[in-house]
């Protein structure tokens, strides 16, 4: 497997891209930069302007609203989509709990990604799941 195949393979394992063709995966992978971030780094600040969308490949981060923890994100999960979709301010602060490897897409790349209906439906489905009360609530 060459380096390009390995990079595509990594995103092919993510639920967001499940069912995509090799051509679609190649296109989607080209939209992202891969970065490593140390622990205790603030990735997103509640109320700020959105400039990036993130997908966690490794590590975890804490999501906070109003300074209170509301969720944790880890491998395969994405964040930063709400403000990227609606152009409003960030709805939460996200801080790495440990070192993370992330895929990051800027505004133009995110817009290209969500022009793919399959991807947009997956993002909407995950967002709905985050909003829907759990059976134990």
Secondary structure, DSSP 8 states (H G I E B T S, - for coil): --HHHHHHHHHHTSGGGTT--HHHHHHHHTT-EEEEE-TT-EEE-TTS---EEEEEEES-EEEEETTEEEEEE-TT-EE-HHHHHH----SSEEEESS-EEEEEEEHHHHHHHHTSHHHHHHHHHHHHHHHS--TT-
